[in-house]
Amino acid sequence: MKSEALLREAVSAFNQKGFYATSLEDIANSMGVTKAALYHYFPSKHALLFEAFKEALRVAFESLEIAQQSGRTGLEKLQFSIQRYLEVALGELSRCVILTEEHALLDEDRAEIVKQRDQYEHALRDMVREGINDGSIIPCDPKLAIFSIFGAVNWVPKWFTEMGDWSNVQLSQAMAQLLCRSIASDVASELPTDVSALQVP
């Protein structure tokens, strides 16, 4: 058993049942291992949650870097960042932790996560400001824009399933377009009317 597989299973359980309603025994049983085997990798449930948040933030910062290289305008960079984050977090890693579980972190862990999360959010707000300056985003409050957009993004793991009608790639593309259209200066482009029919690489 690898720590990556354990973390993925734990986050899936946290997303579905909530942190407090999920026990280490639940996670061990779902993987067919003993709790002792889990302790070899993570000493506690809180340690699992902390690692899940760190992984989600790693993906978030990676998406920022890719967006900075791929986008031309502030709006494009923001859309690329959202799309990449969702695609990776819901796909190959399946580790997009429900960020409403932040209250369950230990105090010292929460301080570190909040610091990183704030850095990430400020970088996203800078993309909004860049978009306002280059004309791709309508004048708005960058803080409110990011809070609103990522309020939707962070809730996706609560309802997304790989067994559903949409792949993680289809969903990430369509959702990034939909959310960014709310602050785009040009809303002439059409949105997908059938996400399941999207042709993606």
N, C-alpha and C positions, 0 to 999 in steps of 0.2 A: 504494500500500500504506500502511495506517495503522498506527501503533504499537499500537493496540488489537487489530487482527487478528493482528499478529505476536506479541504477548504471549499471546493466546489459543492460538495454535498452539504456542508454546513450552511453555506450561503443560501442554497436552494431551500433548506428547511427554515432558515430565518425569514426568508422572503414569504414563504407560504404560511407559516404558523406564528411568526414573531419570535423575537429573541427569548423572552421569558417563558414562552410556551414550549420552547424546544429544549430538550435535555441532551446531554452527551450520550446518554443511553439510546435516545431516538436516533441520533446520528450513527452511532456504532451499529445498531441493529439494521439500519438501512444499507450499510456497507458490508454487513456480515462479519464484523470484527468485534473484538472486546473493547471495553473502555480503556483497558490497560494499553492496548495498541494505540488508541488515540492520544493518550498521555505521552507517548513516545515522541510525538510531534508537537502537541500543544498541551500545556499544563492545565488549561481551564477553558471554559466556554467563552470567557471574556477575552482570552488570548486569541481565540478563533475569530471573534468579532473584530478585534483590533487589526488582525492580519487581513481580514476581508475589506475593511475600510482602506487600509494601505494599498491593497491591490487595486481597488476601484480608483483611488487617486493616481496611482501609477498609470493606469490606462487613460485617465483624464489628462494628465500632463503630456503623455505621449500624443494624444489626439490634438492638443494645442500645437505641438511642434510640427506635426504633419500639416495642420491647417495653415500655419504661418507660411509654409513652403508651397502650399497648393493654391491658396486663394489670392485673388487680385484685390478685391475690395474687402472692406470690413464685414459686409454681409456674407460674402462667399467664405471668408475665413471662419465666421461663426457657424455657418451651415456645415462646412466641412468638419469642424470640431465636434458638433453635436452628432453628425452622422457617424463619424469614426468611433466616437465613444460608445454609442449604442451598439454599433456593429460588433465591436470586440467584446464589450461587456456582456452582451446577450448571446454571443456566438461561441467562439472557441474557448473562451474562459468561463463563461456562465458565472461570473462573480460580481455582478452588479448588485451590491448590497443595498437594502432599503435604508436610505439615509435618515429616515425618521427614527431609526434605532440608535441614533447618536447618543441619546440620553442614557443608554445602557452601558456605554463605555466607562471604564474606570477613569477617575479624575485625571491622572497623569496621561493616560492614553487619549482622552478627549482633548486635552490641551494641544497635543501634537497634531491630531487630526484636524481640529478647528483651524490651527495655524496654516496647515497645508491647503485646506479647503478654501480659506479666505484668499490665499495667494492665487488659487485657481479661479475663483470667482472674479477677482480683480483683473485678471488677464482677460477674462471673457468681457468684462465691462469695457476694457480698453478696445476690444474689437468693435463693440457697439459705438464707442466714441469715434473710432476710425471710420466706421460706416457713416456716421452722421457727418463727419468732416468731408468724406469723399462723395456724399450724396446718395449712397446706396441704402441708407437707413433713415427713416423719418426722425425728426427731432423728438427725443423722448428721454426719460430718466434711465440711464444705463443700469442702475441698481435694480429698479423695478422690473425692467425688461428681462434681466438675467434671472431674478427671483421667480418671475412668472414662467419663463421658458423651462428652467430646470426644476420647477415644481412639478411640471408635467413629465419631464425626462426621468426624474428620480422615482416616479411612481410606476414606471413601465414594468419593472420586475414583478410587481404585484399581480399583473394580469397577463403578461406575455408567457407563451408556452411554445416550445419547439414543435409541439403536436398540433398547433393551430393552423389557420389558413395562410399565415404569412411567415416567411423566413426572416431571420434577424437582419439580413441584408435589405430585403424589401421594406421592412418596417423602419429601419434606421434611415433609409433614403426618403421615404414618404413623410416620416415624422419630422425630420430636419427641415424639409421643404415647407411643411404645414406651419411649424412653429416660427420659422424665420419670416414667412410671408406676413406675419402679424406686425412686423416692424419694418418691412421692406418699403422703400419709397416707390418702387415700381411693382404693382401687383397684377400686371397684365398676364403674367405667365400662368398657365393652367396647373392645377394640382391633380394628382392621380385620382381617378374616380373608382378604380379597382386595384387596390394595393397588391392583391394576389396575382395580378396579371403583369406586374412590373418585370421587365426583362433586365436582370442584373448580372454582372460578371460572375 
